[in-house]
Amino acid sequence: MVKNKNNKTIWGTRIKKNTSNLFQKIGGSINFDKRLYKEDITGSIAHVEMLFKQKIISFKIKNKIIYGLNKIKNEISKNKFEFNTKYEDIHMNIEKRLSQIIGTEAGFIHTARSRNDQVITDFKIWIKSSTLEIDNYLNKIIKSTLKIAEKNIETIMPGFTHLKNAQALSFGHYLMAYIEMFNRDKRRFLNNLESLNENPLGVSALTGTSFNIDRYFTTKKLGFKNPTNNSIDTVSDRDFVLDYLYSCSVCSMHISRIAEELIIWNSDGFGLIKLSDKIVTGSSIMPQKKNPDLLEYLRGKTGSIYGNLFSMLTILKGLPLSYFKDLQDDKEIVFKSNDLLVNCLKILDEILNNISPNKKKMLELASSGYLTATDLADYLVKNFSLSFREAYEKTASIVNFAEKNKKKLEELTIVELRKIEPKLTDDVLKVFDLKNSVNSKKSYGGTSFENIKKMIVKYKKQI
Ligand code: ARG
């Protein structure tokens, strides 16, 4: 461990007493913002390169500082760095260590810079890479979903509204509804890049700086697109944090909906899917149990992810401009959401690779509950020039008759059907065939096999 020998704080000349132990313990952020060390060092290197280019510091000092910063990066990555709560955060811990390594010239690093712009710079870079990491995980999930969908184009199951059997559809089509959700998540996260690409560095504490700095230089060096426009807004703004937390929340909400659906389908009442032993756990008392704990984990974690969004919204509510200590909590909140979401995405991918449909049960369930009633109504409209409402009435009477006689629609004879609609012929019987029903939904976005195949090709091109 490298010990910090000179243990005076940066403000030690002005503030005569040591910060109270309690405040040192709770007021610092080093325990979580040390995660920003790489971004902080990258930002500082770009900053001193700019200071040198603008002739604000000398070549020698610039090189010394960069040498020191790289050494620190190495120490931290090898766990050889002693973080000290006395220096509050990652920025001061690094600056302090830099002065131990290169001496007083380390002091030039903070010319034309404040921790206020420094921290947002680090944070934006970090959130940007987290965004791209999440995008990657989403791609993986889309691929896994597509793999199951492709194998189940003709697997017929009931679709539900109000959790009551509604119309027959393809299991593949159902799964691809999730792909749409994840594609929207991808778009939502990637849309955030626009504000993440605005470079805060150089706005200093809140008003800008009198030094002749070049914000376009650091913008380019750090991979941003433009410098931010207003120094006060820049140090106060955490909208990009909210955008990220909101994107995490929506994505996690999607995961929870899928998880819940899989829990229902796996329940003994439904039995539509089987979970492999890899993704279930047992009971301590009931030897027969195989519980979908992992799916419940996914459903539950959404609560914490929402909580993080609401914490940040609440911190920002009514906060005057510009910087306040309140804002320091943003990082812990974001890290928590990131870690939870990444875990959930990994788990969901594993789950998707460990489920199998019970095709027989799916078909059985689709055969109960008069799922082809709408098909019959459509048939009456198309063949007997009835309005849809007239056809609906007649079909309802046929369903009532079937229910009363404890028959499925396909079990009714043509004689029975004709009692309600005399114009019917044997031709009508084809509408009761589930496969026919699914395949007839050829409107764009519908569940016909043809549509599904086309969509699979489209999704494959996207990833
Ligand atoms: N650790 C601080 C934070 O994350 C850095 C900014 C400190 N600025 C200040 N004026 N105290 O918010």
Boltz pocket constraint, residues with backbone or C-beta under 6 A from the ligand:
constraints:
  - pocket:
      binder: B
      contacts: [[A, 29], [A, 88], [A, 89], [A, 115], [A, 116], [A, 119], [A, 323], [A, 324], [A, 325], [A, 327], [A, 328], [A, 329]]
      max_distance: 6.0
